[in-house]
Each structure stands twice: as structure tokens, then as C-alpha cells.
Amino acid sequence: MLSKKLHSCRFDANDICRISSALTKILNVTAKRQVHDSSFDTSHELLQTDSGPVVPSRPLPLIIQKMDYPSRFAPPKQAWIESLGTIEDEKLGTIDLHPEIFGTYPRIDILHRNIVWQRNYKRISHAKTKSRAEVQGGGRKPWPQKGLGRARHGSIRSPIWVGGGRALGPRGPKSYFYMLPRHMRVLGLRTALSCKFAQNDLHIVDSLEIPSDDPAFIEELLDTRFWGFSALFVDDTDIMPRNISLALSKVPQFNLMPVYGLNVYSMLKHETLVLTLAALEKIQQKILHQMHKTSLDRSFKNERVRY
Amino acid sequence: MATSGPVTEKALKLLRNLPRVTIANLKDLPGNQRKYDKRRGLKKGRSHGRGTKGQGQRMTLPRLGFEGGNTPFYLKVPQEPYYRGHHLRREYPPLSLLQLQRMIDLGRIDADEPIDLTTLCNTNLYHIELHKRHFGVNLTDEGADVFAAKVNIEVQWTDEVTIAAIERNGGTITTRYFDPLSLAAVVNPLRFFSRGIPIPKCKLPPEDALEFYMDPKNRGYLADQEHISEGRLELAQKYGYKLTDIQEDPMFDMLTKRKNPSQVFFGLNPGWIVNLKDKCVIKPVDEQYKTYYAS
């Protein structure tokens, strides 16, 4: 048992080493990268422009394989780390994603249940009709019970009369609030993230810093990278960088969201989902906690509440 | 559903070449569709399964529990007035002397230290649930014959035989009341200290419990110490055992350690704050606070 376990570990490590060395090669071969981060040392480049060929200095690719609670059943998924600093898509490195969050079975029905819940729990139906008691008039018997040869009637506001009350109509403001079971909400988030990742609509970026507050920049960036018509940018806090806040405020199909607001509806509404590294870590931590916690959740009762 | 494995991988691979999953193309499982109450159509639509005429069709069935004129079953059972107000009464979950002896023997409780409700709850073998109106421990006399430990114990409720069993071995027992706020602190001190609020001043028992805690026969914490000594002698004579002289006992200090009526924890006074982060105790300096907590 133990030897088998060790063997599988060694295989994983070799595998990852092979992948990372291949990545390093690819990154070295791919097109030259403009240095946009002030922390990078550009002095070599400047010195070498005077004498001899230009060898752009570049930092080593960022390869993040840290995972606090790795899955015992599946190898991690891998994603590129990208940057919003330039229009062209330049990969900074790779990151390991948790397979139980970014590689779950695509339960479309769970997504549907989540969407229906998100639409309904805040819905109040104001539909109301007047019953025969509420329609004005109708207190008097229109004609005597007997002797006229006509049908028997007690009120002109009976539901079978034109202008009468409504029988069994909608009554008053009605709440549609209910809570979806917690595990379904968590599975919904996992499925949405997995679908986005599987369909190449999930992008991990180092931060939401962009060089300009002009909406044209971010629009061109998404066009160039084929990131789709709409995008949701998610950061770990709700204090967003200045440039992206100003740029996105003028583009309705691009939206900013903190991690605590992340939900299935918004993820599926936008074509592309952009997560920062910090947001990614927080999402993984929170979802893993919700998946594996043993304490009871007393905040919501799993009952349909009718008022 | 499998979170990982070949089936999942295959499904995700398939999804790669399918249209994007959006709000517009979701669907529930076929079995989850709602069935309509009122069926339409040639066969089922005639009376929609409700038959013709009468209460069934017009939804004028009699109220739930109505037995057509008979006395309903829920009125046949006589009332039990002695249960009236049971949801408001104080509850003392029992702990037997046998259980206590077993905890001591297994090393879950150190009998060389005074035992109180905190000690019992810390064993994790005895639980107090505040929302069920538990007010502390009721030490019962089961296993009184085999009880052999010499303890100084503080309980909330007990009886004469239990007191005799403890005092026969040279131990001491006190009954005392904790108000709900203090009880929450006593039951789980860690959670209480982490809230960072001052240790409360324990209130006096409510009117209907005052007599119990002032009675020296119950070894109440509000009783006079001299009367308690007399009571110890009286009980020894009644049950026919020889009372050891507590003054000459080598563990005299431990056996006579008591809390003040307003004190919740041994060694900590009301008004103090236990700071778990800096591992220190913060005491009030303001005169107003001091007089309030001292009163």
C-alpha cells in the first residue's frame, strides 16, 4: 500500500518536472516580452543596447505548484498565468488548480437549479386580483329566486358574471424565497468554474492593474486575445485598482466583482471569467472549506418559507 | 457524482467542443419537471380526478382531526397539568457518583484539585446545552456505595445520599447556582475568553431556588458555614459513619477552597478580562467599575 503510494507520488513529481521544463522551453522560445512591471530589472537591456546583440533579460517563468489540501484522487489541473499589462497575451507562468473545484463533472442540472434559485429567492410576485367580495357592489340579489323563469343569481359580482370577481386568482404580494441546500450551492460554484475552465473561458491573471484608464485599451485587449464579448473580472477584495475601475465603468459588458460576490449566475452570464491569483486562492480556500467542513450550518434552514 | 476519474475527464473533454455553457442553454434533469395538479384532456380532464359533487369536489372537507361528530382522539387523552411550564423550568442533566468515580479512575478528572462544572465539561464526557435550559449538573446517588474518592466538588443540584457518600470519604460538596450568562462562561471558558468581554458577576439564584441554596442541608453556597458544619455532623450520625476532622487533613487547603457567591472561576474575579492573544489578565482600574464588581 505504502510502496504503491510512494510510487504514485514519484510519478506525479516527475510528470510535473517534465511539464515545467517543457514550459520553460516554450516560454524562452516564444516572442520577446515587454517588461511592464517596475520591479523587474531592465538595466541589462539598456547596457547591452550599446554593445552587441540585444538579449532581453526576462524573469524566470512563474510556476505555482503550492496546494494546501491537494486531492487524493486526481492530479491538479494546470492553467496559464497571464497579465493584463499588455494588449498581446503573454504568459507569465502556470498555476496548479484544485481538481475538485476546476475539474468536477459538468452537472448542467445543478447549474440550472442554481440559476432558478438565484432568480427566485428574491422574487416577490405582486399579482393580485379582486375576489367577489372585493369588487364593489353586488350586495343586492339581482332578481327574485323564483317566478321569473330566469337563472338563479345572488350577486352581480359572482365569478360567472362579466365584471364579477375572480375565482381562485392570485392573492397579494407573494414571496418565492427558499434556500437551495448548501451542498448544491457549493457544487454549483464548482461546476460553473469547471465548465469555464473546460471551455477555455477562465483566465488567471497576476493582478487587475492595467496601464491606462481608457476603455479602448481593455476592449482592444479582449478583442486581440479572443476573450469574447463580455467578461467578469474577479479580485479578492472590493477595493479595485483605479485604472480598471474607470475603464470598466464605461463598458457595460465588462464587470468587476469581489470574491465574496462570486455566483453562478454572473459567471454564466459573462462569456469570460478573469480571476486574479489572490482571488483564485481565496475561492479555492473557501470552496474547500465548504466542501469538507463538518459543523452544521445554522445560518439558513433548508426549508421553503411561505408568507 | 464522481468528482474525478475517466468519466469526468471524458465529459469535460466533450464540453470543450460544445457551445459555451450559458444561462440560455441549461436544463434540469427530466425527472424534476413539475406535475400539474389539474390534469386536462379527454380521459383525465372530465372532473380532474376529483369525482362528482360533494366535499371532495368543492374542497369543503371537514377540518383536520374531525371525526364526524365523535370526540376527536386528541380530546380523548386527558391533560397532564404537571407538565405545564416544562419548557420554562430549569433542567439539571444528571451525573451519577459512579460516572464521577469512573472519570477520576480513568484520569479524566484530577481529584487533587477542586472539581466544578468547568472540570466536568472539559472531560467532554458530560455536556451542558444552554439552549435546552440546562442550569448545571445534578449529582445523583447511583454508585454511592462504591464511591471512594476524596473530592471537593461544586455542583448545582444534589440529594442527601450523595452528600453523605462524599462526606463519608472525607470530601466536601457545595451546591451553587450560576445564572445563564455566567453558566455560558463556565461551560466553555475558551469561547467566553475569546469574546474579550469581562468575566460577569454571578447573580443570586431566582426566588424559587433561593431556599435550596440557603439551606445548610443542601450544602448551599449561601448557607452559614457554622450551620454547614453542624449539618455534616448530623448527616454522619444519621447514616452511621465516622466524620474525619477536616482541620487535620493534609489536603485542608484544597478541600476548603470556595468561590465567592459572585465569583465564576477559581482565581479570577468578576470584571477581569482574560486576554488569550497576549496571555495576560486585564484588571479594571476605574473606581466605578471596581465598586460595581465588588458590590
Chai-1 contact restraints between the chains, C-beta under 6 A:
chainA,res_idxA,chainB,res_idxB,connection_type,confidence,min_distance_angstrom,max_distance_angstrom,comment,restraint_id
A,F73,B,S4,contact,1.0,0.0,6.0,A-B,restraint_1
A,A74,B,S4,contact,1.0,0.0,6.0,A-B,restraint_2
A,P99,B,S4,contact,1.0,0.0,6.0,A-B,restraint_3
A,E100,B,T3,contact,1.0,0.0,6.0,A-B,restraint_4
A,T104,B,T3,contact,1.0,0.0,6.0,A-B,restraint_5
A,Y105,B,M1,contact,1.0,0.0,6.0,A-B,restraint_6
A,Y105,B,A2,contact,1.0,0.0,6.0,A-B,restraint_7
A,Y105,B,T8,contact,1.0,0.0,6.0,A-B,restraint_8
A,Y105,B,A11,contact,1.0,0.0,6.0,A-B,restraint_9
A,P106,B,A11,contact,1.0,0.0,6.0,A-B,restraint_10
A,P106,B,L15,contact,1.0,0.0,6.0,A-B,restraint_11
A,I108,B,L26,contact,1.0,0.0,6.0,A-B,restraint_12
A,D109,B,D28,contact,1.0,0.0,6.0,A-B,restraint_13
A,D109,B,L29,contact,1.0,0.0,6.0,A-B,restraint_14
A,L111,B,L26,contact,1.0,0.0,6.0,A-B,restraint_15
A,H112,B,L26,contact,1.0,0.0,6.0,A-B,restraint_16
A,H112,B,D28,contact,1.0,0.0,6.0,A-B,restraint_17
A,I115,B,I23,contact,1.0,0.0,6.0,A-B,restraint_18
A,C195,B,V21,contact,1.0,0.0,6.0,A-B,restraint_19
A,A198,B,L12,contact,1.0,0.0,6.0,A-B,restraint_20
A,A198,B,L15,contact,1.0,0.0,6.0,A-B,restraint_21
A,A198,B,R16,contact,1.0,0.0,6.0,A-B,restraint_22
A,Q199,B,R20,contact,1.0,0.0,6.0,A-B,restraint_23
A,L268,B,T22,contact,1.0,0.0,6.0,A-B,restraint_24
A,L268,B,I23,contact,1.0,0.0,6.0,A-B,restraint_25
A,K269,B,I23,contact,1.0,0.0,6.0,A-B,restraint_26
